[in-house]
């Protein structure tokens, strides 16, 4: 493990998703300790997207931005909101120069699949339909997110392709959780990795998928999709000590075989969510790369 990251591991709280309400409180406390990005060169505005039900969003608008990304937070499908994602959404906006539309999607287990995806799709449709009002180019809209948020971004790309929805320029998938089956080597073996491990992943999927019968659909678990052709170009970032690692790498290879341009970056010495440790050099490089990749993808 990267020595700078390893030094923080003993101080990480022991958390699980057995009690989602308690987990949300802990998650919010951790997020509150992360400094917000410098917003001096951008406008930040809370908006409401009319849907059933309405969806709250926070829009980060750097001066001169023309491209945009519909951005979904992480949190195992059960945690997170606009405030916990504020430090990261602001950094993505500052690093990319793009408008970031951060989505406050409904959380499981109270709202299992497809609630979160429906919310995200409503925001994507709103962004494309209101591009002029948002001051963005409708041909330069990306989707992206961390972890469970990256799952939703990948699912949005599949759903928009299959249902002739809004055009998506790019998908930015950071440490995505894509496969509920959890049969990859990393999913089976990383049972005690920092912050995120197999049991936590299992609980997150259980809450998200709910008590229904039958296998998950590709819109819930994009790794189950059999046809990945015609999807937007992608960037996939994985962490070495992360149960999600191998499913992210495999999804990237499958996209490549389907003719989709893909950039894959496997970060050695890192673990799931370790980019939150902002003092570490590797975390600084990870966060900077997310912005730089999105900037290139949305360039005119």
Steps between C-alpha positions, in 0.01 A plus 500: 500500500614856436685606819318834526163325482601214730576748778132597513355148508508455882287814536224387262173429685364147485173533313247273337167538322296284734337817638472744208381789719803473730728453199367823344579696815855365509546566129379859540740558789793375295401712201468813715871476582602525134568858387286630218654586167584859415177638350625852433481448123159334488136546591335239721122474499245257641221414256204264483433281197131437441444124498293240685618565766701820453879467519727748676824589323793729571643671193866608492562741214863604435529822306503432126384139531329347196511127574328330792498179699205346681677385816393229747651467847630181656383335820409139433156597366399575861698808607585846373329817385578837347691611810720193537587525129563874512880477538526259206249656262673835548839344426371335183360835385819690583724239341298451183355843439166326437160562654446229762140405573516306828195274546330439835355165400281291730679252725448133574367307682206738533511552124648194325577468129391662271435814709856638490536428128162659426610814686830514314330447164253779576792734566681391182185568298455836671860601429467411132159666466609817681848533357441856383383610843797329662736661251639168380544326167249209480758306299746522790324331791679223689397274786723403789539409863683317774433138601119453511477830314719353227258206483218748436706680235567173315132405531396841363716439193334161445149631552550805279638278222221245525214750525633763257544744784723808525835484326785432743846619400703309759479282812738560790498195728711529815535174696167372367292230666346322203438135585264375770625142453832582669680205348817677386832429671508838675137473615562155647833575665485858630314430822688737732621785279478857641165677494338271241504121497296202384245504783432868448458448127263208563285713731491787252381274219241338726355838594508628142345199331232453764303184567402426140555164337714410202837635387578870486447678170790668318354838601557401864829316445656618171750211501206276411448678166583267213527772233725798572523626144395853418571637847682831559878507542604429857763561763516234773711542812560215744678466835735211572351395835133526410238224461371691196838495328468202268143567388606852400799370305291228336231749400763719339641208300151398390430856385822491299402169337164657410674782315461768768802728561613452861772637726569277801713603796574250777651694790757289692515523876154653536174381654134583440439864580860572594500809276321668791836514679596822330846535652626186323679561171323210328161642606592836357591336171175301494282805558693707248467227238121483532475867414755483220336197338158666504643823362649316202184296441277808488733720297330660203 
